[in-house]
């Protein structure tokens, strides 16, 4: 199966993780580099958690201020040139990119815009983005800087806590003009789930689920 799918699945874990809790300019990246062409009518106006944003043309240089969303953007082959990095932990590489998608980001030349979730407006400006995508909630939220970010490029902030990951993926596809890629990823996931389910052997029925509460309420 295409490598995008495990990247995509792992990105959902990153979203759940951050819901609770200076770089250098990159070379030009566009949809052709990622092997895709943005579709649909432009300009388009996107209503989102921080307001309403008009995007004049299909984006060619996207900066993500949300590690929670970066994996999903990579999964739909968005033209990502830079992304904010999380604090380095066992869940990230040494740059602060989540290990689930760090290799893909490296292969595509995605630069670190800033480290430790410490928003750096000037660093983002250096990448000359034509679209900025970020979070309105969670540990990587950038709502307070929405006006400043919007002065650099059209900015869309998403509330990933109020939608399913399927809805989020569809929304990212609409924002970037990569609706077909988003649909393909969802179809690949459904196919993968169906394939894995077919491998399961159910126990003799009827079966009763047993839940054990360990020490200090641990499951």
N, C-alpha and C positions, 0 to 999 in steps of 0.2 A: 504494500500500500504506500501511497505517496508520503514523503516525509512530513508534508504539511499537516497530516492528520494527527500524529502523536504530538507535534508542536501545538496544535490547536487544542487537543484534549488537556495537555499540561497547562496551557494558558488559563484554563478555568480554575485550576488549583491556585494559581497565582492571584487571581481575582479574589477568591475566598480568603486567602491569606492576608491580603492588604485591606480587606473590608474591615477588619478589626484593628487594625493597627494604624569642574569646568573643562569643557571639551574643546576640540578644534574642529574647524569646518570640514565637512565631508565632501567628497567629490559628488558631482551631479548624479542622482539616481532617478530613473523614471520608470513608467509602467513597462516600457519595452525591455528594460533590464530585467524586470521580474517576469517577463514573458506574458504580459497581460496588457490589455487596452481598456481604459475606463470607458464606460458607456453611459447612455442616458443624455438628457437635455441639460444644458448649462446656459446661464447660471441656475443654481438651485438654492433654495432657502431651507435651512435646517433649524427646526425648533428643538431646543435642548435644555438641559437643566439650568444653564446660566442665562438663557435668553434665546434670541433668534439670530442666526448668522447666514449671510449670503456668500456663497462660494461661486466666484465668477467662472472659473474653468476647472476642468478635471485636475486635481492636484498632482504635482510631480515631485514635490519635496515636502514630506510630512515629518514633523517632529512630534513625538509622543512624550508628554509629561507624566504619563502614568504607566509604570511597570505592569500594572494590572491589565492594561489594554494592549501593551506592546506585542505580546504573544499572539493575540487574536488578529492584530494588524498584519503580523508576519504570515499568519496562516492564510489570509486572503490575498497575500502577495501585494500588499499596499506599498507604495514607493517611499519607504521609511528611510530617512537619512540620519536621524539621531533620536535618542531616547534618554529620558531621565533614568538614573540607576538607583537601585535600592541600596540599603546598607549591606555590606558584605557579610554574609552568614554562610553556614553549610548549604543553604538552599540556593546560593548564587555562585557565579564564578568570581574571579578576583576583581572584576570591574563593578559588580553589583547587578549584573544581568542574571535573571533566573536561569538555572541550569537547564530547565526544560526547553528553552528556546535560544540560549546564548550562542550555541554553535551556528544556528541558522542566521542569527543577527550578524555574527562575525563573517560568515560566508557572503552576506549581502552588503558588507561594508557599513553597517549601522554603527555610528559613533556614540560615545557617551556624551550627552549634552551637559550633564552635571551629576555629581555623586551624592549618595546618602540621602536621597529624597530632599535635598536642599535646593529649592528652585533658584535658578540663576537666569534672570531675564536676559542679561547681556550675552551670555553664552548661547542661548537659544537664538538670539538675533543674528549671531555670527553664521548660523547655518542657512540663513536666508530662506526660511520655510515659506511655502505658499499655503500651508494649512497646519494648524496646531490642534492636536487632539489630546484631551486630558480627562481627569476624573473630577467629579463634583463632590465626591464623598470618599471616605476611607483614608488610610494613611498616606496616600499619594495625591490627595485633593489639592487643587490649585485654584479654587474658587476666588480666593482673596485677590489673586493676581489676574483675574479675567480681563479687566480693562487694559492692563499693561500688555498682556499677551495679545489682545486684539489689535493693539497698535502695531504689532509686528506683522501679523497675518490673521486671516479669518480663524477664529478659535471656537472649537466645539467642546463643551464639557459634558460628560455623560454620567448619569447616576446608575452605576451598574448594580446597585443593591436592590433595585425595584423591578428588574426584568430578568428573564431567564437568559442563560448564555446563548441560546438559540436566537432570542430576540435581539440581544446585544450584537451578535455577529451580523444579523440582517441589517441592523441599524448602521454598523460600521461600513457595510457594503454600500448602503444608500449614500452615506456621507462621502465616500471616496469614489463612487461610480463603479465599484467592483461588485455589483449585485450578483452577477453570474458566478464569480468566485465564491462569494459567501454561500450561495445556494449549493454549489458543488461541495464545499466543505461539510455542510449539514447533511447532504446526501451520503457522502463518504462515511460520516460518523454513524448515521443510521444503518448503513450497510455493515460497518464494522461491528456494531452492537448486535445486529441480527446474526452475523457470523459467529461471534463469540457465544451468543445464547444457544446456538445450535450445537455447540460443543459440550454443553453442560448435561450432566446426567443427574436427574432429580432423584432424591432418596425415595424409598418406598413410601407411598401415601396411605393414610394421612400422616403429615409430619407436624410437629409442634415446635415453634420457635422458642428457644430458651435464652433469656437475657440474664447475664450475671453482673451484679454490681460489685465491683472489687473494692479494695481499700479506698477510703476517702471519696467514694462515689464514682470511681473510675469505671468505665464500661469495659 
